[in-house]
Amino acid sequence: MLTRSWRLRAGPPGRVGAAGLDCGIVVNMDRSEREVEWEFFKKGAIVLFGVTLLQAALAGAYLAAFHAPSPRRVPVAVVGSKAVADHLSEAARGALSVRVVSDRAKAEHDIRSQQIYAAYVPGQPATVLVASASGQSLASSLPADFAAVSQALGTTQHTVDLAPLPAGDPRGLSIFYLAFSWVFGGYFGAVALNAVRGDRRFLRRNAATRIIGFLIFAVGGSLGTVTIATFGVHAFPSGHYWTLAGLGALTMFSVTMAASALISVLGTAGTALVIVLFVVLGTPASDGAVAIQLTGGGPWKILTSVLPTGVAVRAVRSGVYLSGVNLVQYVVTLLAYAAGGAAILLGLGLRNSSVGYAQKPADEPA
């Protein structure tokens, strides 16, 4: 604590009293104040160390995924001919993972369901099926990989794009950026609300109010972002406005609920975990800005179908460009995040209701 002592000091530098002497206030720190300062220093050092770890994790994840993108076992198909498939697999030297499918209809379905990125249909001429909306970089480069097969078969080939991108988004990047804006808005909303709430517990009715508020927030945020993307920059066909708005609201609500639950249970550690899941890991595993098959696969391929950014990216592709194939699967995954977060918040509200609405210690979650 601060202690004050008065002393007389000769000379005019300070304020001069009636006796012509300076009356100064001397502020000293006793032992308890030093302990407080030391505790503040330790907590500050821990926080900055944690931020450094997050920074290192971000750099490591992004560089590991994006520093040298190259095709590695990209799944493709050949219609009907195992001999052609074997020839293509040998020529690709590990860049492609080639399977044989029974007919063209099966190949088109697998492309729309994002199980494969291209298919080769032998014939005179041969046909290469791709879908730019599933990954423009692969759709533009894979036909060249089939050219050697066509040459060996003594035929020409032409490319059919099953899901072309609009003129307003020729590289397909808007899919990722729109999905990421939903995820960012969702988790940042949860972090901001937790900061406003401060150290107070919330009861069951407060938990229910929070859930309803998050739902309204998600609908408003989705309508705003989708309006900009569709009518502002014309990155998406206007006929899919409500599909995008629904997916955006669901993504934002799911992320907000999950993030709020983690922060309420774990406190500061929950905030760090949210950043790790939704930013550090979520972006490289999104299959958005860079196709997942160009990042080396591995953990990113698994996380794509689990973390909200990747799920939202694939849901947008399916709902807008790929005839809705597997869209229900993506919606169910996002609903699971929302339901899990809601259950945790309501559980905390019920627990706190039995104790009463009171101040909690600053470092205690919930």
Protein Blocks (a to p, Z undefined) as FASTA:
>chain_A
ZZddddddedjklccdfkopacdddddddfklmmmmmmmmmmmmmmmmmmmmmmmmmmmm
mmmmmmmgcdehiacddehiaklmmmmmmmnnomaccdddfblmlmmmmmmnomafbdcd
edddddddddfklomklmmmmmmmmmmmmmmnopacddddfbdcdfklmnommmmmmmmm
mmmmmmmmmmmmmmmnmmadcdfklmmmmmmmmmmmmmmmmmmmmmmmmmmnopacfklm
mmmmmmmmmmmmmmmmmmmmmmmmnommlmmmmmmmmmmmmmmmnopmpcfklnopamml
mmmmmmmklmmmmmmmmmmmnnopaklmmmmmmmmmmmmmmmmmmmmmmmmmmnopcddd
fklgZZ
